[in-house]
Amino acid sequence: AQKITQTQPGMFVQEKEAVTLDCTYDTSDPSYGLFWYKQPSSGEMIFLIYQGSYDQQNATEGRYSLNFQKARKSANLVISASQLGDSAMYFCAMREVFTGANSKLTFGKGITLSVRP
Amino acid sequence: DTEVTQTPKHLVMGMTNKKSLKCEQHMGHRAMYWYKQKAKKPPELMFVYSYEKLSINESVPSRFSPECPNSSLLNLHLHALQPEDSALYLCASSQDPRGSYNSPLHFGNGTRLTVT
């Protein structure tokens, strides 16, 4: 079974508008971390934001925020005021503590975001 | 700028060649990783080093041989590769390999490898 599910095949957003990228996860581990990464066409994998399973508040980092709904096992990334440079592939990922090797970062399939001028 | 440096950026090699990919970080991280990524796919874990010791090998073929000479350096030695090994190879590091689920991986820019 997939641990991280990203079902949106591709997303388009108008410049300066907000966009939400969906991510659901599956784990029986009470302690886990959720991460979002951005990968432009140049290839580098850029860490954007982190949410811990015990965090009471949604994480925010500049224009990025994470809509964390623990009961639904979802961790959606919200990008506000989209910029042309936000066009990239976005990966949701998870690290667990007790189940499996705790050093592993499991990725979803990714979502391609295109920002229109 | 990324704090994990990978060289070379691009590499073209024949199936009989021997080459090495290099990765360096100076963030004091004690876990280092090699990932392989095909186009439009997520990265796939290959190897994890924890405190300079190999802790995870994801059943990678022996034509890929990792090496961690010290806590800052990670190499991937390549020998007798196949065309299907052509991919982006990403190196990453993280702060604490001991169950730190809140520690993000920091990636390098990758090496684009083409096997002819």
Contacts between the chains, C-beta under 8 A, distances in Angstrom:
chain1	res1	chain2	res2	distance
A	31	B	101	5.7
A	32	B	101	5.5
A	33	B	101	4.1
A	33	B	102	4.8
A	33	B	103	7.7
A	33	B	104	8.0
A	35	B	104	5.6
A	35	B	105	7.8
A	37	B	107	7.7
A	42	B	109	7.4
A	43	B	88	5.5
A	43	B	90	8.0
A	43	B	109	6.2
A	43	B	110	4.6
A	43	B	112	6.9
A	44	B	2	6.0
A	44	B	107	6.6
A	44	B	108	7.4
A	44	B	109	4.4
A	44	B	110	6.7
A	45	B	43	7.1
A	45	B	90	6.1
A	45	B	92	7.5
A	45	B	107	3.8
A	45	B	110	7.7
A	46	B	107	7.6
A	47	B	104	4.7
A	47	B	105	7.2
A	47	B	106	6.4
A	47	B	107	7.6
A	50	B	102	6.5
A	50	B	104	5.7
A	52	B	101	7.3
A	52	B	102	5.1
A	53	B	101	7.7
A	89	B	40	7.5
A	91	B	42	5.9
A	91	B	43	7.9
A	95	B	100	7.9
A	95	B	101	4.4
A	95	B	102	7.9
A	95	B	103	7.6
A	96	B	101	6.4
A	97	B	99	4.9
A	97	B	101	4.8
A	101	B	48	7.4
A	101	B	55	7.5
A	101	B	56	5.5
A	102	B	97	7.9
A	102	B	98	7.6
A	102	B	99	4.2
A	102	B	100	7.8
A	102	B	101	6.8
A	103	B	31	5.8
A	103	B	33	7.8
A	103	B	48	4.9
A	103	B	50	6.3
A	103	B	55	6.4
A	103	B	56	6.4
A	103	B	94	7.6
A	103	B	97	5.0
A	104	B	45	6.1
A	104	B	48	7.4
A	104	B	56	7.0
A	105	B	33	7.9
A	105	B	45	7.4
A	105	B	105	5.4
A	107	B	42	3.7
A	107	B	43	5.9
A	108	B	42	6.5
A	109	B	41	7.4
A	109	B	42	5.8
A	110	B	40	7.5
A	110	B	41	7.7
A	110	B	42	5.7
A	112	B	40	7.9
